[in-house]
Amino acid sequence: MPYINVKIASKLTIEQKRTIAKEFSETIERVANKPKPSCYIVFDEILRENWAKGETILSDQDAAKQRDS
């Protein structure tokens, strides 16, 4: 039973989630010979204030980019 955890620092629309689920499950089926219905996909949408790249919080990075533009 394949398990895929998609962590993203933003919100996805339901249509985006459908597309990702379709394409990921098709890839697992094609590459690993696992049937699509056996593939579990979980979406973790994380607030950008709860995600850092190195020492920089992503929401701080976003604010800095807005100030600079």
C-alpha positions in Angstrom: 0.0 0.0 0.0 1.9 3.1 -1.2 1.6 6.2 1.0 2.4 9.6 -0.3 2.5 12.7 2.0 2.4 16.0 0.2 3.5 18.8 2.4 3.0 22.3 0.9 3.5 25.7 2.4 0.2 27.1 0.9 -3.4 26.2 0.2 -4.4 24.1 -2.8 -7.7 24.1 -4.4 -9.7 20.9 -4.5 -9.1 20.7 -8.3 -5.3 21.0 -7.7 -5.5 18.2 -5.2 -7.5 16.0 -7.6 -4.9 16.6 -10.3 -2.0 15.8 -8.0 -3.7 12.7 -6.7 -4.5 11.5 -10.2 -0.9 12.1 -11.5 0.8 10.7 -8.4 -1.3 7.5 -8.4 -0.8 7.0 -12.2 3.0 7.3 -11.6 2.9 4.8 -8.8 0.9 2.4 -10.9 3.2 2.8 -14.0 6.5 2.7 -12.1 5.9 0.4 -9.1 3.1 -1.7 -10.6 0.8 -0.8 -7.7 -2.9 -0.4 -8.5 -4.1 3.2 -8.2 -6.8 2.4 -5.6 -4.1 1.1 -3.2 -2.3 4.4 -3.1 -3.0 6.7 -0.2 -2.2 10.4 -0.7 -2.3 12.9 2.2 -2.1 16.7 1.7 -0.6 18.7 4.6 -1.2 22.4 3.9 1.1 24.2 6.3 0.8 27.9 7.1 3.9 29.7 5.8 4.5 31.1 9.3 5.0 27.5 10.4 7.7 26.6 7.8 11.3 27.7 7.6 14.0 27.4 5.0 17.2 27.5 6.9 16.7 30.3 9.5 14.1 32.2 7.5 10.4 31.8 8.2 8.6 31.7 4.8 6.0 34.3 5.8 8.9 36.6 6.7 10.5 36.0 3.3 7.1 36.8 1.7 6.8 40.0 3.6 10.3 41.1 2.6 9.6 40.4 -1.1 6.5 42.5 -0.9 8.4 45.4 0.7 11.1 45.2 -2.0 8.6 45.3 -4.9 
